[in-house]
Amino acid sequence: ERTGADVGVIQFMDSLIKLILYFLLVLFLADGIGVDTTSVMALVGSAGLTIGLAFQGSLSNFAGGVLILLIKPFKVGDYISTSSGEGTVESIGLVYTTLLTTDNRVITIPNSSVSSAPLTNLTRTGKRRLIINVGIGYSSDLLKAKNVLKKIFEENPGIMKDQPVQVVVDALGDSSVVLSARGWTTCEDYWTAKWSITEAIKLTFDKEGIEIPYQYMNVMMTKEP
């Protein structure tokens, strides 16, 4: 079975081998029509130096691609977050790494940027921690709200049953007590669990009479004498 790392190496080597084969084809064709291949090699070497100076960025991207395949900070199929965007790694090419976003946009990032800048691999371990923070009113029943949150997490099919669910008081805000509920999901179930739990929190809190305060501003009007 091929892994994402195998696919990335295959994609990179396929592009590299094609480039080498095209070069050899040019040499064979030149030799076939009687052109001195030594002169061709000298010309190619001189042109290569000129092109190399002109395309230093592309060469650094090529080196970045090699570095990615050696160090393996991610592989094809991983979901990563970079300064240029986030998405699932579709391919690791000679010059660019391609990501596919959740809304089906394609992001093309130079390999040198990916290999030299910080990035976050969100799926490497196979599971993700889902953290949802929600504020409740100071007059609401704190223990009841914590129990409701914990039950919502535990009953959601996307939450892993062999991992603990935790609900804590994260902060005492200006207008709300901030609760933080935390559970574990598989990478595939993360977004479905997040969306369904967020909806369930609003519906259940409304049903249980637990206030979710919103920001508001009091404007005092005074009448001038």
Disulfide bonds with the S-S distance in Angstrom:
none
